[in-house]
């Protein structure tokens, strides 16, 4: 999904992206056009935290003391994160994707190609030979597809964290996952899918009573058993 948003202000773009839970993808020509200032203003008004590159967190804290600033490294281990977060350029795409898989709504700016020096000058407000400003080509894009299943296991005897279609499964009872190659083949043909089987049992309250809900999907040979 791609939405052209010419003739709108950056603040309006942020509002649009936040409502859709999507990202504003930027390029090298869209520097020094007021993105960070608009992002912080939007964050302050809506009381939303902003994720920034860890190495630049101190600079952000000095410039925007009224906004809750989080470094991109710390959000990977903070459990009690708000459901909705914003991010500025420089936050790795993999971290944004991980937050979305964990069920958080994330929007803001994403530029996968800028280097660290460009981020530093943006925060410092340094504007040498400003390149051509290109606000009209800013777009809001859906760039992350939610995985069907994600299983996280810290240790062999840990309780797994289960995400099914982006939804975190709580009150787990049993989780089964089986994947096989075609006809049990190996080596050069091991990437050919023979069957996949997923079954998740978890507690669910219906009309005040606790029941067990089962999510089950089978593909290939396993589907006929």
Rosetta constraint file for C-alpha pairs under 8 A:
AtomPair CA 1 CA 141 HARMONIC 5.87 0.50
AtomPair CA 1 CA 142 HARMONIC 5.49 0.50
AtomPair CA 2 CA 139 HARMONIC 6.89 0.50
AtomPair CA 2 CA 140 HARMONIC 6.22 0.50
AtomPair CA 2 CA 141 HARMONIC 4.89 0.50
AtomPair CA 2 CA 142 HARMONIC 6.90 0.50
AtomPair CA 3 CA 139 HARMONIC 5.80 0.50
AtomPair CA 3 CA 140 HARMONIC 5.58 0.50
AtomPair CA 3 CA 141 HARMONIC 6.63 0.50
AtomPair CA 4 CA 137 HARMONIC 7.07 0.50
AtomPair CA 4 CA 138 HARMONIC 7.19 0.50
AtomPair CA 4 CA 139 HARMONIC 5.25 0.50
AtomPair CA 4 CA 140 HARMONIC 7.20 0.50
AtomPair CA 5 CA 13 HARMONIC 7.19 0.50
AtomPair CA 5 CA 136 HARMONIC 6.84 0.50
AtomPair CA 5 CA 137 HARMONIC 7.27 0.50
AtomPair CA 5 CA 138 HARMONIC 6.58 0.50
AtomPair CA 5 CA 139 HARMONIC 5.91 0.50
AtomPair CA 5 CA 140 HARMONIC 7.64 0.50
AtomPair CA 6 CA 135 HARMONIC 7.42 0.50
AtomPair CA 6 CA 136 HARMONIC 4.30 0.50
AtomPair CA 6 CA 137 HARMONIC 6.38 0.50
AtomPair CA 6 CA 138 HARMONIC 7.26 0.50
AtomPair CA 7 CA 136 HARMONIC 6.19 0.50
AtomPair CA 8 CA 12 HARMONIC 6.16 0.50
AtomPair CA 8 CA 13 HARMONIC 6.73 0.50
AtomPair CA 8 CA 136 HARMONIC 7.79 0.50
AtomPair CA 9 CA 13 HARMONIC 6.34 0.50
AtomPair CA 10 CA 14 HARMONIC 6.24 0.50
AtomPair CA 10 CA 34 HARMONIC 7.80 0.50
AtomPair CA 10 CA 35 HARMONIC 6.62 0.50
AtomPair CA 10 CA 38 HARMONIC 6.45 0.50
AtomPair CA 10 CA 135 HARMONIC 7.97 0.50
AtomPair CA 11 CA 15 HARMONIC 6.34 0.50
AtomPair CA 11 CA 38 HARMONIC 5.61 0.50
AtomPair CA 11 CA 39 HARMONIC 7.18 0.50
AtomPair CA 11 CA 42 HARMONIC 6.79 0.50
AtomPair CA 12 CA 16 HARMONIC 6.20 0.50
AtomPair CA 13 CA 17 HARMONIC 6.12 0.50
AtomPair CA 13 CA 24 HARMONIC 7.66 0.50
AtomPair CA 13 CA 139 HARMONIC 8.00 0.50
AtomPair CA 13 CA 140 HARMONIC 7.44 0.50
AtomPair CA 14 CA 18 HARMONIC 5.95 0.50
AtomPair CA 14 CA 24 HARMONIC 7.59 0.50
AtomPair CA 14 CA 39 HARMONIC 7.13 0.50
AtomPair CA 14 CA 42 HARMONIC 7.50 0.50
AtomPair CA 14 CA 107 HARMONIC 7.74 0.50
AtomPair CA 14 CA 108 HARMONIC 6.41 0.50
AtomPair CA 15 CA 19 HARMONIC 6.19 0.50
AtomPair CA 15 CA 42 HARMONIC 7.94 0.50
AtomPair CA 16 CA 20 HARMONIC 6.42 0.50
AtomPair CA 16 CA 140 HARMONIC 7.74 0.50
AtomPair CA 17 CA 21 HARMONIC 5.82 0.50
AtomPair CA 17 CA 22 HARMONIC 5.04 0.50
AtomPair CA 17 CA 23 HARMONIC 5.91 0.50
AtomPair CA 17 CA 24 HARMONIC 6.69 0.50
AtomPair CA 17 CA 107 HARMONIC 5.96 0.50
AtomPair CA 17 CA 108 HARMONIC 6.96 0.50
AtomPair CA 17 CA 140 HARMONIC 5.97 0.50
AtomPair CA 18 CA 22 HARMONIC 6.50 0.50
AtomPair CA 18 CA 106 HARMONIC 7.40 0.50
AtomPair CA 18 CA 107 HARMONIC 5.41 0.50
AtomPair CA 18 CA 108 HARMONIC 7.34 0.50
AtomPair CA 21 CA 105 HARMONIC 5.43 0.50
AtomPair CA 21 CA 106 HARMONIC 5.70 0.50
AtomPair CA 21 CA 107 HARMONIC 5.50 0.50
AtomPair CA 22 CA 106 HARMONIC 6.74 0.50
AtomPair CA 22 CA 107 HARMONIC 5.10 0.50
AtomPair CA 22 CA 108 HARMONIC 7.61 0.50
AtomPair CA 22 CA 140 HARMONIC 6.48 0.50
AtomPair CA 22 CA 141 HARMONIC 5.94 0.50
AtomPair CA 22 CA 142 HARMONIC 5.35 0.50
AtomPair CA 22 CA 143 HARMONIC 7.48 0.50
AtomPair CA 23 CA 106 HARMONIC 7.54 0.50
AtomPair CA 23 CA 107 HARMONIC 4.79 0.50
AtomPair CA 23 CA 108 HARMONIC 5.35 0.50
AtomPair CA 23 CA 109 HARMONIC 5.85 0.50
AtomPair CA 23 CA 110 HARMONIC 6.44 0.50
AtomPair CA 23 CA 140 HARMONIC 5.56 0.50
AtomPair CA 23 CA 141 HARMONIC 5.60 0.50
AtomPair CA 23 CA 142 HARMONIC 6.66 0.50
AtomPair CA 23 CA 143 HARMONIC 7.42 0.50
AtomPair CA 24 CA 107 HARMONIC 7.36 0.50
AtomPair CA 24 CA 108 HARMONIC 5.86 0.50
AtomPair CA 24 CA 109 HARMONIC 4.82 0.50
AtomPair CA 24 CA 110 HARMONIC 6.15 0.50
AtomPair CA 24 CA 138 HARMONIC 6.76 0.50
AtomPair CA 24 CA 139 HARMONIC 5.56 0.50
AtomPair CA 24 CA 140 HARMONIC 4.47 0.50
AtomPair CA 24 CA 141 HARMONIC 6.26 0.50
AtomPair CA 25 CA 109 HARMONIC 5.92 0.50
AtomPair CA 25 CA 110 HARMONIC 4.97 0.50
AtomPair CA 25 CA 111 HARMONIC 5.99 0.50
AtomPair CA 25 CA 138 HARMONIC 6.78 0.50
AtomPair CA 25 CA 139 HARMONIC 6.11 0.50
AtomPair CA 25 CA 140 HARMONIC 6.51 0.50
AtomPair CA 25 CA 141 HARMONIC 6.79 0.50
AtomPair CA 26 CA 30 HARMONIC 6.27 0.50
AtomPair CA 26 CA 109 HARMONIC 6.80 0.50
AtomPair CA 26 CA 110 HARMONIC 6.16 0.50
AtomPair CA 26 CA 111 HARMONIC 5.25 0.50
AtomPair CA 26 CA 138 HARMONIC 6.34 0.50
AtomPair CA 26 CA 139 HARMONIC 7.72 0.50
AtomPair CA 27 CA 31 HARMONIC 7.90 0.50
AtomPair CA 27 CA 111 HARMONIC 6.19 0.50
AtomPair CA 27 CA 113 HARMONIC 7.60 0.50
AtomPair CA 27 CA 114 HARMONIC 7.88 0.50
AtomPair CA 28 CA 113 HARMONIC 7.80 0.50
AtomPair CA 28 CA 114 HARMONIC 6.76 0.50
AtomPair CA 29 CA 131 HARMONIC 6.25 0.50
AtomPair CA 29 CA 132 HARMONIC 6.06 0.50
AtomPair CA 29 CA 133 HARMONIC 6.14 0.50
AtomPair CA 29 CA 134 HARMONIC 6.17 0.50
AtomPair CA 30 CA 132 HARMONIC 7.70 0.50
AtomPair CA 30 CA 133 HARMONIC 5.72 0.50
AtomPair CA 30 CA 134 HARMONIC 5.47 0.50
AtomPair CA 30 CA 135 HARMONIC 6.63 0.50
AtomPair CA 31 CA 35 HARMONIC 7.98 0.50
AtomPair CA 31 CA 122 HARMONIC 7.54 0.50
AtomPair CA 31 CA 130 HARMONIC 7.68 0.50
AtomPair CA 31 CA 131 HARMONIC 7.31 0.50
AtomPair CA 31 CA 133 HARMONIC 7.09 0.50
AtomPair CA 32 CA 122 HARMONIC 6.64 0.50
AtomPair CA 32 CA 127 HARMONIC 6.84 0.50
AtomPair CA 32 CA 130 HARMONIC 6.99 0.50
AtomPair CA 32 CA 133 HARMONIC 7.74 0.50
AtomPair CA 33 CA 133 HARMONIC 6.56 0.50
AtomPair CA 33 CA 135 HARMONIC 7.33 0.50
AtomPair CA 34 CA 38 HARMONIC 6.13 0.50
AtomPair CA 35 CA 39 HARMONIC 6.06 0.50
AtomPair CA 36 CA 40 HARMONIC 6.12 0.50
AtomPair CA 36 CA 88 HARMONIC 6.82 0.50
AtomPair CA 36 CA 122 HARMONIC 7.96 0.50
AtomPair CA 36 CA 123 HARMONIC 7.81 0.50
AtomPair CA 37 CA 41 HARMONIC 6.18 0.50
AtomPair CA 38 CA 42 HARMONIC 6.09 0.50
AtomPair CA 39 CA 43 HARMONIC 6.09 0.50
AtomPair CA 39 CA 88 HARMONIC 7.53 0.50
AtomPair CA 39 CA 108 HARMONIC 7.22 0.50
AtomPair CA 40 CA 44 HARMONIC 6.05 0.50
AtomPair CA 40 CA 50 HARMONIC 7.68 0.50
AtomPair CA 40 CA 64 HARMONIC 7.20 0.50
AtomPair CA 40 CA 67 HARMONIC 6.90 0.50
AtomPair CA 41 CA 45 HARMONIC 6.23 0.50
AtomPair CA 42 CA 46 HARMONIC 6.13 0.50
AtomPair CA 43 CA 47 HARMONIC 5.53 0.50
AtomPair CA 43 CA 48 HARMONIC 4.75 0.50
AtomPair CA 43 CA 49 HARMONIC 6.47 0.50
AtomPair CA 43 CA 50 HARMONIC 6.99 0.50
AtomPair CA 43 CA 67 HARMONIC 6.69 0.50
AtomPair CA 43 CA 86 HARMONIC 7.43 0.50
AtomPair CA 44 CA 48 HARMONIC 6.60 0.50
AtomPair CA 44 CA 66 HARMONIC 6.61 0.50
AtomPair CA 44 CA 67 HARMONIC 5.56 0.50
AtomPair CA 47 CA 67 HARMONIC 7.51 0.50
AtomPair CA 48 CA 67 HARMONIC 7.60 0.50
AtomPair CA 48 CA 68 HARMONIC 7.25 0.50
AtomPair CA 48 CA 84 HARMONIC 7.03 0.50
AtomPair CA 48 CA 85 HARMONIC 6.09 0.50
AtomPair CA 48 CA 86 HARMONIC 6.91 0.50
AtomPair CA 49 CA 67 HARMONIC 6.53 0.50
AtomPair CA 49 CA 68 HARMONIC 4.76 0.50
AtomPair CA 49 CA 69 HARMONIC 5.88 0.50
AtomPair CA 49 CA 70 HARMONIC 6.99 0.50
AtomPair CA 49 CA 82 HARMONIC 7.92 0.50
AtomPair CA 49 CA 85 HARMONIC 5.60 0.50
AtomPair CA 49 CA 86 HARMONIC 6.24 0.50
AtomPair CA 50 CA 67 HARMONIC 7.41 0.50
AtomPair CA 50 CA 68 HARMONIC 6.37 0.50
AtomPair CA 50 CA 69 HARMONIC 5.15 0.50
AtomPair CA 50 CA 70 HARMONIC 6.04 0.50
AtomPair CA 50 CA 85 HARMONIC 6.12 0.50
AtomPair CA 50 CA 86 HARMONIC 4.67 0.50
AtomPair CA 50 CA 87 HARMONIC 5.08 0.50
AtomPair CA 50 CA 88 HARMONIC 7.05 0.50
AtomPair CA 51 CA 69 HARMONIC 6.07 0.50
AtomPair CA 51 CA 70 HARMONIC 4.71 0.50
AtomPair CA 51 CA 71 HARMONIC 5.61 0.50
AtomPair CA 51 CA 72 HARMONIC 5.82 0.50
AtomPair CA 51 CA 75 HARMONIC 7.94 0.50
AtomPair CA 51 CA 85 HARMONIC 7.29 0.50
AtomPair CA 51 CA 86 HARMONIC 6.14 0.50
AtomPair CA 51 CA 87 HARMONIC 4.45 0.50
AtomPair CA 51 CA 88 HARMONIC 6.39 0.50
AtomPair CA 51 CA 91 HARMONIC 7.18 0.50
AtomPair CA 52 CA 56 HARMONIC 6.98 0.50
AtomPair CA 52 CA 57 HARMONIC 6.28 0.50
AtomPair CA 52 CA 60 HARMONIC 7.97 0.50
AtomPair CA 52 CA 69 HARMONIC 7.06 0.50
AtomPair CA 52 CA 70 HARMONIC 6.22 0.50
AtomPair CA 52 CA 71 HARMONIC 5.19 0.50
AtomPair CA 52 CA 72 HARMONIC 5.75 0.50
AtomPair CA 52 CA 87 HARMONIC 6.03 0.50
AtomPair CA 52 CA 88 HARMONIC 5.54 0.50
AtomPair CA 52 CA 89 HARMONIC 7.28 0.50
AtomPair CA 52 CA 90 HARMONIC 6.87 0.50
AtomPair CA 52 CA 91 HARMONIC 5.90 0.50
AtomPair CA 53 CA 57 HARMONIC 6.40 0.50
AtomPair CA 53 CA 71 HARMONIC 5.64 0.50
AtomPair CA 53 CA 72 HARMONIC 5.38 0.50
AtomPair CA 53 CA 73 HARMONIC 7.87 0.50
AtomPair CA 53 CA 88 HARMONIC 7.98 0.50
AtomPair CA 53 CA 89 HARMONIC 7.93 0.50
AtomPair CA 53 CA 90 HARMONIC 5.65 0.50
AtomPair CA 53 CA 91 HARMONIC 5.34 0.50
AtomPair CA 54 CA 70 HARMONIC 7.78 0.50
AtomPair CA 54 CA 71 HARMONIC 4.21 0.50
AtomPair CA 54 CA 72 HARMONIC 5.33 0.50
AtomPair CA 54 CA 73 HARMONIC 6.05 0.50
AtomPair CA 54 CA 74 HARMONIC 7.97 0.50
AtomPair CA 55 CA 71 HARMONIC 7.80 0.50
AtomPair CA 56 CA 60 HARMONIC 6.50 0.50
AtomPair CA 56 CA 120 HARMONIC 7.11 0.50
AtomPair CA 56 CA 123 HARMONIC 7.87 0.50
AtomPair CA 57 CA 61 HARMONIC 6.19 0.50
AtomPair CA 57 CA 69 HARMONIC 7.00 0.50
AtomPair CA 57 CA 70 HARMONIC 7.12 0.50
AtomPair CA 57 CA 71 HARMONIC 5.84 0.50
AtomPair CA 58 CA 62 HARMONIC 6.41 0.50
AtomPair CA 59 CA 63 HARMONIC 6.35 0.50
AtomPair CA 59 CA 123 HARMONIC 6.90 0.50
AtomPair CA 59 CA 124 HARMONIC 7.50 0.50
AtomPair CA 60 CA 64 HARMONIC 5.80 0.50
AtomPair CA 60 CA 65 HARMONIC 7.91 0.50
AtomPair CA 60 CA 69 HARMONIC 7.15 0.50
AtomPair CA 60 CA 123 HARMONIC 6.91 0.50
AtomPair CA 61 CA 65 HARMONIC 5.36 0.50
AtomPair CA 61 CA 67 HARMONIC 7.85 0.50
AtomPair CA 61 CA 69 HARMONIC 6.50 0.50
AtomPair CA 70 CA 74 HARMONIC 6.95 0.50
AtomPair CA 70 CA 75 HARMONIC 6.87 0.50
AtomPair CA 71 CA 75 HARMONIC 6.66 0.50
AtomPair CA 72 CA 76 HARMONIC 7.26 0.50
AtomPair CA 72 CA 91 HARMONIC 6.16 0.50
AtomPair CA 72 CA 92 HARMONIC 7.82 0.50
AtomPair CA 72 CA 95 HARMONIC 7.25 0.50
AtomPair CA 73 CA 77 HARMONIC 7.87 0.50
AtomPair CA 74 CA 78 HARMONIC 6.35 0.50
AtomPair CA 75 CA 81 HARMONIC 7.57 0.50
AtomPair CA 76 CA 95 HARMONIC 7.39 0.50
AtomPair CA 82 CA 104 HARMONIC 7.53 0.50
AtomPair CA 83 CA 103 HARMONIC 7.32 0.50
AtomPair CA 83 CA 104 HARMONIC 4.78 0.50
AtomPair CA 83 CA 105 HARMONIC 6.03 0.50
AtomPair CA 84 CA 104 HARMONIC 5.71 0.50
AtomPair CA 84 CA 105 HARMONIC 4.58 0.50
AtomPair CA 84 CA 106 HARMONIC 5.93 0.50
AtomPair CA 85 CA 104 HARMONIC 7.24 0.50
AtomPair CA 85 CA 105 HARMONIC 6.21 0.50
AtomPair CA 85 CA 106 HARMONIC 4.95 0.50
AtomPair CA 85 CA 107 HARMONIC 6.70 0.50
AtomPair CA 86 CA 106 HARMONIC 5.58 0.50
AtomPair CA 86 CA 107 HARMONIC 5.03 0.50
AtomPair CA 86 CA 108 HARMONIC 5.08 0.50
AtomPair CA 87 CA 91 HARMONIC 6.84 0.50
AtomPair CA 87 CA 106 HARMONIC 7.27 0.50
AtomPair CA 87 CA 107 HARMONIC 6.38 0.50
AtomPair CA 87 CA 108 HARMONIC 4.93 0.50
AtomPair CA 87 CA 109 HARMONIC 6.13 0.50
AtomPair CA 87 CA 110 HARMONIC 7.80 0.50
AtomPair CA 88 CA 108 HARMONIC 6.00 0.50
AtomPair CA 88 CA 109 HARMONIC 5.08 0.50
AtomPair CA 88 CA 110 HARMONIC 6.87 0.50
AtomPair CA 89 CA 109 HARMONIC 5.22 0.50
AtomPair CA 89 CA 110 HARMONIC 5.08 0.50
AtomPair CA 89 CA 111 HARMONIC 5.64 0.50
AtomPair CA 89 CA 119 HARMONIC 7.29 0.50
AtomPair CA 90 CA 110 HARMONIC 7.04 0.50
AtomPair CA 90 CA 111 HARMONIC 6.59 0.50
AtomPair CA 90 CA 112 HARMONIC 7.17 0.50
AtomPair CA 90 CA 114 HARMONIC 7.38 0.50
AtomPair CA 90 CA 116 HARMONIC 7.59 0.50
AtomPair CA 90 CA 119 HARMONIC 6.67 0.50
AtomPair CA 91 CA 95 HARMONIC 7.15 0.50
AtomPair CA 91 CA 96 HARMONIC 7.44 0.50
AtomPair CA 91 CA 110 HARMONIC 7.27 0.50
AtomPair CA 92 CA 96 HARMONIC 6.79 0.50
AtomPair CA 92 CA 112 HARMONIC 7.16 0.50
AtomPair CA 93 CA 97 HARMONIC 6.14 0.50
AtomPair CA 93 CA 110 HARMONIC 7.46 0.50
AtomPair CA 93 CA 112 HARMONIC 7.05 0.50
AtomPair CA 94 CA 98 HARMONIC 6.07 0.50
AtomPair CA 95 CA 99 HARMONIC 6.25 0.50
AtomPair CA 96 CA 100 HARMONIC 6.31 0.50
AtomPair CA 96 CA 106 HARMONIC 6.92 0.50
AtomPair CA 97 CA 101 HARMONIC 6.25 0.50
AtomPair CA 97 CA 144 HARMONIC 6.57 0.50
AtomPair CA 98 CA 102 HARMONIC 6.27 0.50
AtomPair CA 99 CA 103 HARMONIC 6.54 0.50
AtomPair CA 99 CA 104 HARMONIC 5.50 0.50
AtomPair CA 99 CA 105 HARMONIC 7.74 0.50
AtomPair CA 99 CA 106 HARMONIC 7.40 0.50
AtomPair CA 100 CA 104 HARMONIC 4.91 0.50
AtomPair CA 100 CA 105 HARMONIC 6.14 0.50
AtomPair CA 100 CA 106 HARMONIC 6.66 0.50
AtomPair CA 100 CA 146 HARMONIC 7.76 0.50
AtomPair CA 100 CA 166 HARMONIC 7.48 0.50
AtomPair CA 101 CA 146 HARMONIC 6.52 0.50
AtomPair CA 101 CA 147 HARMONIC 7.58 0.50
AtomPair CA 101 CA 163 HARMONIC 7.15 0.50
AtomPair CA 101 CA 166 HARMONIC 5.24 0.50
AtomPair CA 101 CA 167 HARMONIC 7.81 0.50
AtomPair CA 102 CA 163 HARMONIC 7.27 0.50
AtomPair CA 102 CA 166 HARMONIC 6.90 0.50
AtomPair CA 102 CA 167 HARMONIC 7.61 0.50
AtomPair CA 102 CA 168 HARMONIC 6.79 0.50
AtomPair CA 103 CA 166 HARMONIC 6.10 0.50
AtomPair CA 103 CA 167 HARMONIC 6.36 0.50
AtomPair CA 103 CA 168 HARMONIC 6.92 0.50
AtomPair CA 114 CA 118 HARMONIC 6.43 0.50
AtomPair CA 114 CA 119 HARMONIC 7.41 0.50
AtomPair CA 115 CA 119 HARMONIC 6.89 0.50
AtomPair CA 116 CA 120 HARMONIC 6.32 0.50
AtomPair CA 117 CA 121 HARMONIC 6.35 0.50
AtomPair CA 118 CA 122 HARMONIC 6.27 0.50
AtomPair CA 119 CA 123 HARMONIC 6.39 0.50
AtomPair CA 120 CA 124 HARMONIC 6.22 0.50
AtomPair CA 121 CA 125 HARMONIC 5.93 0.50
AtomPair CA 121 CA 126 HARMONIC 5.10 0.50
AtomPair CA 121 CA 127 HARMONIC 7.19 0.50
AtomPair CA 122 CA 126 HARMONIC 6.41 0.50
AtomPair CA 122 CA 127 HARMONIC 7.66 0.50
AtomPair CA 134 CA 138 HARMONIC 7.57 0.50
AtomPair CA 146 CA 165 HARMONIC 6.19 0.50
AtomPair CA 146 CA 166 HARMONIC 5.77 0.50
AtomPair CA 147 CA 164 HARMONIC 7.66 0.50
AtomPair CA 147 CA 165 HARMONIC 6.02 0.50
AtomPair CA 147 CA 166 HARMONIC 6.78 0.50
AtomPair CA 148 CA 163 HARMONIC 7.98 0.50
AtomPair CA 148 CA 164 HARMONIC 5.69 0.50
AtomPair CA 148 CA 165 HARMONIC 4.59 0.50
AtomPair CA 148 CA 166 HARMONIC 7.24 0.50
AtomPair CA 149 CA 162 HARMONIC 7.47 0.50
AtomPair CA 149 CA 163 HARMONIC 5.75 0.50
AtomPair CA 149 CA 164 HARMONIC 4.72 0.50
AtomPair CA 149 CA 165 HARMONIC 6.20 0.50
AtomPair CA 149 CA 166 HARMONIC 7.75 0.50
AtomPair CA 150 CA 162 HARMONIC 5.92 0.50
AtomPair CA 150 CA 163 HARMONIC 5.07 0.50
AtomPair CA 150 CA 164 HARMONIC 6.60 0.50
AtomPair CA 151 CA 160 HARMONIC 6.44 0.50
AtomPair CA 151 CA 161 HARMONIC 5.78 0.50
AtomPair CA 151 CA 162 HARMONIC 4.87 0.50
AtomPair CA 151 CA 163 HARMONIC 6.56 0.50
AtomPair CA 152 CA 160 HARMONIC 5.49 0.50
AtomPair CA 152 CA 161 HARMONIC 5.02 0.50
AtomPair CA 152 CA 162 HARMONIC 6.61 0.50
AtomPair CA 153 CA 158 HARMONIC 6.20 0.50
AtomPair CA 153 CA 159 HARMONIC 6.89 0.50
AtomPair CA 153 CA 160 HARMONIC 4.84 0.50
AtomPair CA 153 CA 161 HARMONIC 6.66 0.50
AtomPair CA 154 CA 158 HARMONIC 6.07 0.50
AtomPair CA 154 CA 160 HARMONIC 7.60 0.50
AtomPair CA 161 CA 168 HARMONIC 7.51 0.50
AtomPair CA 161 CA 169 HARMONIC 7.49 0.50
AtomPair CA 162 CA 168 HARMONIC 5.82 0.50
AtomPair CA 162 CA 169 HARMONIC 5.43 0.50
AtomPair CA 162 CA 170 HARMONIC 7.80 0.50
AtomPair CA 163 CA 167 HARMONIC 5.17 0.50
AtomPair CA 163 CA 168 HARMONIC 4.41 0.50
AtomPair CA 163 CA 169 HARMONIC 5.90 0.50
AtomPair CA 164 CA 168 HARMONIC 6.48 0.50
AtomPair CA 164 CA 169 HARMONIC 6.93 0.50
AtomPair CA 169 CA 202 HARMONIC 7.23 0.50
AtomPair CA 170 CA 202 HARMONIC 6.83 0.50
AtomPair CA 170 CA 203 HARMONIC 7.48 0.50
AtomPair CA 171 CA 202 HARMONIC 5.36 0.50
AtomPair CA 171 CA 203 HARMONIC 5.08 0.50
AtomPair CA 171 CA 204 HARMONIC 7.75 0.50
AtomPair CA 172 CA 200 HARMONIC 7.73 0.50
AtomPair CA 172 CA 201 HARMONIC 6.25 0.50
AtomPair CA 172 CA 202 HARMONIC 4.29 0.50
AtomPair CA 172 CA 203 HARMONIC 6.43 0.50
AtomPair CA 173 CA 200 HARMONIC 7.74 0.50
AtomPair CA 173 CA 201 HARMONIC 5.21 0.50
AtomPair CA 173 CA 202 HARMONIC 4.87 0.50
AtomPair CA 173 CA 203 HARMONIC 6.86 0.50
AtomPair CA 174 CA 199 HARMONIC 7.88 0.50
AtomPair CA 174 CA 200 HARMONIC 5.92 0.50
AtomPair CA 174 CA 201 HARMONIC 5.02 0.50
AtomPair CA 174 CA 202 HARMONIC 6.89 0.50
AtomPair CA 175 CA 198 HARMONIC 7.75 0.50
AtomPair CA 175 CA 199 HARMONIC 5.85 0.50
AtomPair CA 175 CA 200 HARMONIC 4.61 0.50
AtomPair CA 175 CA 201 HARMONIC 6.32 0.50
AtomPair CA 176 CA 197 HARMONIC 7.61 0.50
AtomPair CA 176 CA 198 HARMONIC 5.72 0.50
AtomPair CA 176 CA 199 HARMONIC 5.03 0.50
AtomPair CA 176 CA 200 HARMONIC 6.39 0.50
AtomPair CA 177 CA 196 HARMONIC 7.63 0.50
AtomPair CA 177 CA 197 HARMONIC 5.65 0.50
AtomPair CA 177 CA 198 HARMONIC 4.73 0.50
AtomPair CA 177 CA 199 HARMONIC 6.60 0.50
AtomPair CA 178 CA 195 HARMONIC 7.93 0.50
AtomPair CA 178 CA 196 HARMONIC 5.73 0.50
AtomPair CA 178 CA 197 HARMONIC 5.07 0.50
AtomPair CA 178 CA 198 HARMONIC 6.70 0.50
AtomPair CA 179 CA 193 HARMONIC 7.84 0.50
AtomPair CA 179 CA 194 HARMONIC 7.68 0.50
AtomPair CA 179 CA 195 HARMONIC 5.81 0.50
AtomPair CA 179 CA 196 HARMONIC 4.51 0.50
AtomPair CA 179 CA 197 HARMONIC 6.45 0.50
AtomPair CA 180 CA 184 HARMONIC 6.50 0.50
AtomPair CA 180 CA 193 HARMONIC 6.43 0.50
AtomPair CA 180 CA 194 HARMONIC 5.34 0.50
AtomPair CA 180 CA 195 HARMONIC 5.29 0.50
AtomPair CA 180 CA 196 HARMONIC 6.55 0.50
AtomPair CA 181 CA 185 HARMONIC 5.89 0.50
AtomPair CA 181 CA 186 HARMONIC 7.45 0.50
AtomPair CA 181 CA 189 HARMONIC 7.95 0.50
AtomPair CA 181 CA 190 HARMONIC 5.65 0.50
AtomPair CA 181 CA 191 HARMONIC 6.61 0.50
AtomPair CA 181 CA 192 HARMONIC 5.56 0.50
AtomPair CA 181 CA 193 HARMONIC 4.74 0.50
AtomPair CA 181 CA 194 HARMONIC 4.48 0.50
AtomPair CA 181 CA 195 HARMONIC 6.82 0.50
AtomPair CA 182 CA 189 HARMONIC 7.96 0.50
AtomPair CA 182 CA 190 HARMONIC 7.44 0.50
AtomPair CA 182 CA 192 HARMONIC 5.56 0.50
AtomPair CA 182 CA 193 HARMONIC 5.23 0.50
AtomPair CA 182 CA 194 HARMONIC 3.59 0.50
AtomPair CA 182 CA 195 HARMONIC 7.24 0.50
AtomPair CA 183 CA 194 HARMONIC 6.32 0.50
AtomPair CA 184 CA 190 HARMONIC 7.95 0.50
AtomPair CA 184 CA 194 HARMONIC 7.51 0.50
AtomPair CA 185 CA 189 HARMONIC 6.16 0.50
AtomPair CA 185 CA 190 HARMONIC 5.69 0.50
AtomPair CA 186 CA 190 HARMONIC 4.44 0.50
AtomPair CA 193 CA 220 HARMONIC 7.91 0.50
AtomPair CA 194 CA 220 HARMONIC 5.82 0.50
AtomPair CA 194 CA 221 HARMONIC 6.57 0.50
AtomPair CA 195 CA 218 HARMONIC 7.40 0.50
AtomPair CA 195 CA 219 HARMONIC 5.29 0.50
AtomPair CA 195 CA 220 HARMONIC 4.30 0.50
AtomPair CA 195 CA 221 HARMONIC 5.39 0.50
AtomPair CA 195 CA 222 HARMONIC 5.45 0.50
AtomPair CA 195 CA 223 HARMONIC 7.66 0.50
AtomPair CA 196 CA 217 HARMONIC 7.99 0.50
AtomPair CA 196 CA 218 HARMONIC 5.67 0.50
AtomPair CA 196 CA 219 HARMONIC 5.04 0.50
AtomPair CA 196 CA 220 HARMONIC 6.63 0.50
AtomPair CA 196 CA 222 HARMONIC 6.58 0.50
AtomPair CA 197 CA 216 HARMONIC 7.62 0.50
AtomPair CA 197 CA 217 HARMONIC 5.88 0.50
AtomPair CA 197 CA 218 HARMONIC 4.43 0.50
AtomPair CA 197 CA 219 HARMONIC 6.41 0.50
AtomPair CA 197 CA 222 HARMONIC 6.47 0.50
AtomPair CA 197 CA 223 HARMONIC 7.57 0.50
AtomPair CA 198 CA 215 HARMONIC 7.70 0.50
AtomPair CA 198 CA 216 HARMONIC 5.51 0.50
AtomPair CA 198 CA 217 HARMONIC 5.19 0.50
AtomPair CA 198 CA 218 HARMONIC 6.36 0.50
AtomPair CA 199 CA 214 HARMONIC 6.88 0.50
AtomPair CA 199 CA 215 HARMONIC 5.54 0.50
AtomPair CA 199 CA 216 HARMONIC 4.30 0.50
AtomPair CA 199 CA 217 HARMONIC 6.56 0.50
AtomPair CA 200 CA 214 HARMONIC 5.58 0.50
AtomPair CA 200 CA 215 HARMONIC 5.06 0.50
AtomPair CA 200 CA 216 HARMONIC 6.45 0.50
AtomPair CA 201 CA 212 HARMONIC 6.46 0.50
AtomPair CA 201 CA 213 HARMONIC 5.66 0.50
AtomPair CA 201 CA 214 HARMONIC 4.49 0.50
AtomPair CA 201 CA 215 HARMONIC 6.51 0.50
AtomPair CA 202 CA 212 HARMONIC 5.56 0.50
AtomPair CA 202 CA 213 HARMONIC 5.48 0.50
AtomPair CA 202 CA 214 HARMONIC 6.63 0.50
AtomPair CA 203 CA 210 HARMONIC 6.57 0.50
AtomPair CA 203 CA 211 HARMONIC 5.76 0.50
AtomPair CA 203 CA 212 HARMONIC 4.63 0.50
AtomPair CA 203 CA 213 HARMONIC 6.11 0.50
AtomPair CA 204 CA 210 HARMONIC 5.67 0.50
AtomPair CA 204 CA 211 HARMONIC 5.22 0.50
AtomPair CA 204 CA 212 HARMONIC 5.74 0.50
AtomPair CA 204 CA 213 HARMONIC 6.07 0.50
AtomPair CA 205 CA 209 HARMONIC 5.33 0.50
AtomPair CA 205 CA 210 HARMONIC 4.43 0.50
AtomPair CA 205 CA 211 HARMONIC 5.93 0.50
AtomPair CA 206 CA 210 HARMONIC 6.36 0.50
AtomPair CA 206 CA 211 HARMONIC 6.88 0.50
AtomPair CA 217 CA 223 HARMONIC 7.90 0.50
AtomPair CA 218 CA 222 HARMONIC 5.92 0.50
AtomPair CA 218 CA 223 HARMONIC 4.57 0.50
AtomPair CA 219 CA 223 HARMONIC 5.12 0.50
AtomPair CA 220 CA 224 HARMONIC 7.63 0.50
AtomPair CA 221 CA 225 HARMONIC 7.28 0.50
